[in-house]
Amino acid sequence: MHLQRNRAQLFADFDKSMAEYSAILSRYGRPSLSESKVLEIGFGARPFRLVWLYNSGVDVWGVDLDKPLLQPSMKSLVGVIRKNGTERAVKSLVRYCITDKNQWRQLGSELKRKGHPFVIPADRLIVDNAKNPNFWTGLQPLNSIYSDDVFEHIPKEDLTVIAGKMANALRPKGLAVIRPMIFTGICGGHHLEWYPHTINEPTNRKTEPWEHLRKDRFSSNTYLNRLHRKDYAELFEKYFRILENEIIEPNLGRQFMTQEIRAELSQYSDEDLFTNSVRFVLEPK
């Protein structure tokens, strides 16, 4: 769920993330971010948030299935081809040349403006499947785990394994902050024109509101597990005490609901349809 954003918005989001994580840790009397060992599950093709946290003094690590292209060298490109395949490697190279190179430069400039160093910690960007037991064996006990807009792309059976590994890897007072995008919400189909930060922009859309629950004419170019909010809660309850289960922007998309659409989606509750991003704060049992 990453869109190209202007520089100010991009950096504001990273500061907002740090503030959110810090507030949660403080609220439950946990060590601060600067005192924590942190893991990001699903750092993505552009691990900007992880790099921002690392250069801000956080002991952060990350895991993702795909290898990111961090520089346009032949060695890096070959590594991406071997791991991700030729088609995805070419897309990564094109994206790097068009947008990523400039955004990395901007990120470095902003970090330096704030008095921070700028290093891309490639050794901390671990390319692996988070359900792989060997990955977790190599980690020391963690204070915190976070993941934004990633869990909806993982099959349910894999999530069950990952949740158990997370609970075992966290220290007894560790916390996980997991924010999946719920399938039943207006953003759940992962159509670009219905992303949370484009939903209120005036645009000519080819898809209709809740397209993925109705006509479903256009599939998104990504795997979706189609889980509901209650599905995540039931999965997490096997291994964690759920300290928070909070809807972010609870009425997102309400202006697009009509009587006709509501009748068509009568099998879904209002909570289903107006739940998009949800923040789960989890403590191991």
Buried (B, 14 or more C-beta within 10 A) or exposed (E): BEEEEEEEEBBEBBEEBBEBBBEBBEEEEBBEBEEBBBBBBBBBBBBBBBBBBBBBEBBBBBBBEBBBBBEEEEEBBEBBBEBBEEEBBBBBBEBBEEEBEEBBEBBBEBBEEEEBEBEBBEEBBBBEBBBBEEBBEEBEEBBBBBBBBBBBBBEEEBBBBBBBBBBBBBBEEBBBBBBBBBBBBBBBBBBEBBBBEBBEEEEEBEBBBBBBBBEEEBEBEEEBBBBBBEBBEEBBEEBBEEBBBEBEBBEBBEEEBEEEBEEBBEEBEEBBBBBBBBBBBBBBE
